[in-house]
Amino acid sequence: MNRGKARKLREVIEQASASLPDETALEGVELFPIWEPRRFCSAGERLRYHGELYRVLQDHAAQADWTPDAAPSLYVRVAAPGTIPEWVQPLGAEDAYKKGDQVRHAGIVWESLVDANVWEPGAPGTETLWKEI
């Protein structure tokens, strides 16, 4: 197969994979474009980085120091349904926890009791924001 045809086939595969639900997408992470610096990233698209799948949270031009694993205001790792992720300090409204979100923190599973929750679970004064489950 020549390079031009292979490149066109890659585009078709990436377009088709965009409509896959997360659960199916996680079975074929290789179908998604690789994150790279200087790439324009559109909100909602999924990219692969170090074998993991990430969703872009807001439009931006990728920079070398804004990698998906180091920029939680720009990317969120796509996890299998039912997976309870580790708590990560939100940087603002775009990555704050919603009411009902569950996280692991300090060996405990917590559930957010409010929307736009940016507070650390279990910290003093957060009794009305998180509940231990």
Residue, then its C-alpha position, 0 to 999 in steps of 0.5 A: m500500500n502506498r503512503g498516500k493511501a495509508r494516510k487516507l485510510r488512517e484518516v477514515i479510521e480516526q473519523a469512524s472511531a470518534s463516534l465510538p462509546d468510551e467503553t468500546a474506544l478503550e478496547g481500541v486505543e490504537l485507533f485514536p490519533i497520537w497526542e503531540p505538541r503543536r497539534f490543535c486539540s478540539a474539545g471532546e476529541r479523544l487522543r492517545y498518550h503513552g497507551e492511555l486514552y484522553r478526552v480534550l476538555q477545551d480547544h487549545a494548541a498542544q504544548a510540550d509541557w501541557t501533556p495529557d497526564a500533566a494538564p488536568s484542565l485540558y485533558v481527562r483520562v478516559a476510564a472504563p465504566g464503573t472505574i473509580p478514579e483517584w482524586v485529582q485537585p481540580l483547577g477550575a470549573e472545567d474539571a471540577y467534580k459534579k454531584g454524584d462523582q466518586v473518587r478514591h482519596a487516601g484509601i477511601v472512596w468518596e462521593s461528591l454531594v455538590d456540583a462544581n466541587v473543587w475541595e479535597p475529600g475528607a479535608p476539615g470543613t468539607e463534610t457537606l461537600w463529600k461523603e465517605i462511601 
